[in-house]
Amino acid sequence: MTDSHSVSFDLRVSYRQAYLVDETDDAEGPGDLLPDHPTHRVGIVRVQDGCAFLITGLHTGTVGFSVTVAGHDPGADTEGYEDIVEIDFESEAGQVSLHEWGGGNVHELPELPAGPGRYRLRYHARNMDEAAEADTSSEIIDRYLLQIWPQDESLPRVVKSASGMLAYWRQPR
């Protein structure tokens, strides 16, 4: 595998959600909102048992989505996105896919470069507030970039926070 592979696609969302799922035999999306980290809240991405729950600004419709899988930290795109958060993810299978809500389309993603093990997810968001205000749209308003690379365990963190949506989702519930 070369050092980095990227894919981009239109992602259909419902209830502001999509799921990164580890491709184990029992792989499926979580269904219910996963809890945020209790002390280092990142709000818009939550991880548990081989699944990452990804939150979008748009409630229902289509968002722009890109995924980069790399052998090392590809660096955050702080100029192109308003919100950027990071969290750890454990893959048992060494392969993940992106699932739309309710058993919709499954988007195949590049193979994880280090096989099974610990990875870092960096989730970028642009125009979440505008998309939340629109609520429903077939036109792309908000865009997302998910970066995945091998990394030792570390605490979740907010790299950049500019939207009201990120602030909302980081509040304790």
Long-range contacts (C-beta under 8 A, 24 or more apart in sequence): 1-71, 1-110, 1-111, 1-113, 3-70, 3-71, 3-72, 3-113, 4-68, 4-69, 4-70, 4-71, 4-74, 5-68, 5-69, 5-70, 5-110, 6-66, 6-67, 6-68, 6-69, 6-110, 7-66, 7-67, 7-107, 7-109, 7-110, 8-64, 8-65, 8-66, 8-67, 9-65, 9-107, 10-62, 10-63, 10-64, 10-65, 10-140, 11-62, 11-63, 11-64, 11-65, 11-98, 11-100, 11-107, 11-144, 12-61, 12-62, 12-100, 12-101, 12-104, 12-105, 13-56, 13-58, 13-59, 13-60, 13-61, 13-62, 13-63, 13-100, 13-101, 14-59, 14-60, 14-100, 14-101, 14-102, 14-104, 15-59, 15-60, 15-101, 16-55, 16-56, 16-57, 16-58, 16-59, 17-53, 17-54, 17-55, 17-56, 17-101, 18-54, 18-56, 18-65, 18-98, 18-99, 18-100, 18-101, 19-51, 19-52, 19-53, 19-54, 19-98, 19-99, 19-101, 20-51, 20-52, 20-54, 20-89, 20-96, 20-97, 20-98, 20-99, 20-121, 20-146, 21-50, 21-51, 21-52, 21-96, 21-97, 21-98, 21-99, 22-50, 22-51, 22-90, 22-91, 22-92, 22-93, 22-95, 22-96, 23-93, 23-95, 23-96, 23-97, 24-50, 24-92, 24-93, 27-93, 27-97, 28-99, 29-53, 29-99, 29-101, 36-169, 36-170, 36-173, 37-87, 37-155, 37-156, 40-155, 40-156, 40-157, 41-156, 41-170, 41-171, 41-172, 42-85, 42-86, 42-87, 42-123, 42-156, 42-157, 42-158, 42-170, 43-85, 43-166, 43-167, 43-168, 43-169, 43-170, 43-171, 44-83, 44-85, 44-123, 44-125, 44-128, 44-165, 44-166, 44-169, 45-85, 45-87, 45-121, 45-123, 46-87, 47-87, 47-88, 47-89, 47-121, 50-90, 50-91, 50-92, 50-93, 52-87, 52-89, 52-121, 54-123, 54-144, 54-146, 55-169, 56-125, 56-128, 56-131, 56-142, 56-144, 57-125, 57-127, 57-128, 57-129, 57-130, 57-131, 57-132, 57-141, 57-142, 57-163, 57-165, 58-131, 58-132, 58-134, 58-135, 58-136, 58-137, 58-141, 58-142, 59-132, 59-135, 59-136, 60-135, 60-136, 61-136, 61-137, 61-138, 61-139, 61-141, 62-137, 62-138, 62-139, 62-140, 63-131, 63-140, 63-141, 63-142, 63-143, 63-144, 64-140, 64-142, 64-143, 64-144, 65-98, 65-107, 65-143, 65-144, 65-145, 65-146, 66-143, 66-144, 66-145, 66-146, 67-98, 67-107, 67-109, 67-110, 67-145, 67-146, 67-147, 67-148, 68-145, 68-146, 68-147, 68-148, 69-109, 69-110, 69-111, 69-112, 69-113, 69-147, 69-148, 69-149, 70-113, 70-147, 70-148, 70-149, 71-113, 71-114, 71-149, 71-150, 72-149, 72-150, 73-120, 73-147, 73-149, 73-151, 74-147, 74-149, 76-122, 76-124, 76-147, 76-159, 76-160, 77-124, 77-145, 78-159, 78-160, 80-124, 80-126, 80-145, 81-124, 81-125, 81-126, 81-143, 81-145, 81-160, 82-125, 82-126, 82-127, 82-128, 82-160, 82-162, 82-163, 83-124, 83-125, 83-126, 83-128, 83-160, 83-161, 83-162, 83-163, 83-165, 83-166, 84-122, 84-123, 84-124, 84-125, 84-158, 84-159, 84-160, 85-122, 85-123, 85-156, 85-157, 85-158, 85-159, 85-166, 86-120, 86-121, 86-122, 86-123, 86-156, 86-157, 86-159, 87-120, 87-121, 87-123, 87-156, 88-118, 88-119, 88-120, 88-121, 88-151, 88-153, 88-154, 88-156, 89-118, 89-119, 89-120, 89-121, 89-148, 90-117, 90-118, 90-119, 91-116, 91-117, 91-118, 91-119, 92-116, 96-148, 98-146, 109-148, 112-148, 112-150, 113-149, 113-150, 114-150, 117-150, 118-150, 118-151, 118-152, 118-153, 119-148, 119-149, 119-150, 119-151, 120-147, 120-148, 120-149, 120-150, 120-151, 120-154, 121-146, 121-147, 121-148, 122-146, 122-147, 122-148, 122-159, 125-163, 125-165, 125-166, 128-163, 128-165, 128-166, 129-163, 129-164, 129-165, 132-164, 132-165
